Amino acid sequence: MGHAGSHQIQFLDALHRDHAEVEDRIRTVRAMRLHNLPSQSWQINTGWMLAANLACDLDAWLRLLILHDSEDLADAEPDTMRFRLCHLPARLAHHVRRRCLRIERTWPWASAFSTSWKRLTQLPAAT
């Protein structure tokens, strides 16, 4: 009955870990505003689902490439990520034909944002 070795504890552990990862991705997609569809129109809902899935993919790549060693942000929920990295208390200033982003020094996640930004700008261009 079943597959060979399917009743061993290692097999069951791997199976449960895979299922937990799927549930985590579903929770992330719902947090990216896919928990309800905005319209009764098929075309609008299709676009909404595409945008939510793109946001999920960007979130996963951001965590993989940039936030992999940040303890509090690598496994944070999307709302926490949005609050800490996207709601940035900063000013965009122009100085000598260059734009400077002036981040408030008292913001607790200023170093995490600057490290993430440096890593993001140092990634090689996609070909």
C-alpha positions in Angstrom: 0.0 0.0 0.0 1.4 3.4 -1.0 5.0 4.1 -2.0 8.0 2.3 -0.6 9.2 4.2 2.5 6.1 6.3 2.7 5.5 5.5 6.3 8.9 6.5 7.5 9.3 9.6 9.6 11.6 11.4 7.2 9.2 11.0 4.3 6.3 12.3 6.4 8.4 15.2 7.7 9.4 16.2 4.1 5.8 15.9 3.0 4.5 18.1 5.9 7.3 20.7 5.2 6.3 21.0 1.6 2.6 21.4 2.5 3.5 24.1 5.1 5.5 26.0 2.4 2.5 25.9 0.1 0.2 27.2 2.8 2.7 30.0 3.5 2.7 31.0 -0.2 -1.1 31.0 -0.2 -1.2 33.2 2.9 1.3 35.6 1.2 -0.9 35.8 -1.9 -3.9 36.6 0.2 -1.9 39.3 2.0 -1.1 40.8 -1.4 -4.8 41.6 -1.7 -6.0 38.4 -3.5 -8.4 37.5 -0.7 -11.3 39.2 -2.5 -11.8 40.1 -6.2 -12.7 43.7 -7.0 -15.3 43.2 -9.8 -17.8 40.9 -11.4 -16.0 41.3 -14.7 -13.7 38.4 -15.7 -11.2 40.7 -17.4 -10.8 43.0 -14.4 -10.5 40.0 -12.0 -7.9 38.4 -14.3 -5.8 41.6 -14.2 -6.2 41.8 -10.4 -5.0 38.2 -10.0 -2.0 38.8 -12.3 -1.0 41.9 -10.3 -1.3 40.0 -7.0 0.8 37.1 -8.3 3.4 39.5 -9.7 3.6 41.2 -6.3 4.0 37.8 -4.7 6.8 36.9 -7.1 8.6 40.2 -6.4 8.3 39.6 -2.7 9.8 36.2 -3.0 12.7 37.4 -5.1 13.3 40.3 -2.8 13.6 38.0 0.2 15.9 35.6 -1.8 18.3 38.1 -3.3 18.4 41.0 -0.9 16.9 40.2 2.5 18.4 36.7 3.0 20.5 37.6 6.0 18.2 40.1 7.7 16.8 38.4 10.7 13.6 40.4 11.2 12.8 40.9 7.5 13.6 37.6 5.8 10.6 35.9 7.2 8.3 38.9 7.9 4.7 39.0 6.7 4.0 41.2 3.7 2.2 43.8 5.8 5.3 44.1 8.0 7.6 44.4 4.9 5.3 47.0 3.5 5.4 49.0 6.7 9.2 48.7 7.2 10.5 49.1 3.7 7.8 50.8 1.5 6.5 53.4 3.9 9.9 55.2 4.0 10.2 58.4 6.0 12.5 60.2 3.6 12.9 63.1 1.3 14.1 63.1 -2.3 16.5 66.0 -2.7 18.2 67.4 -5.8 21.8 68.4 -5.3 24.4 69.1 -8.1 22.3 67.5 -10.8 21.9 64.3 -8.7 19.0 63.0 -6.7 19.7 62.0 -3.1 17.3 60.1 -0.9 17.6 61.5 2.6 16.4 58.9 5.1 15.5 60.0 8.6 18.2 58.8 11.0 15.9 57.9 13.8 13.9 55.4 11.7 14.6 51.9 13.1 15.0 50.2 9.7 17.2 52.8 8.0 20.2 50.5 7.9 18.2 47.6 6.6 16.8 49.7 3.8 20.2 51.2 2.8 21.8 47.7 2.8 18.9 46.3 0.7 19.1 49.2 -1.7 22.9 48.7 -2.1 22.4 45.0 -2.8 19.6 45.7 -5.3 21.7 48.2 -7.3 24.7 45.9 -7.3 22.8 43.0 -8.9 23.8 42.3 -12.5 21.5 43.3 -15.2 19.2 40.6 -16.6 20.1 39.6 -20.2 
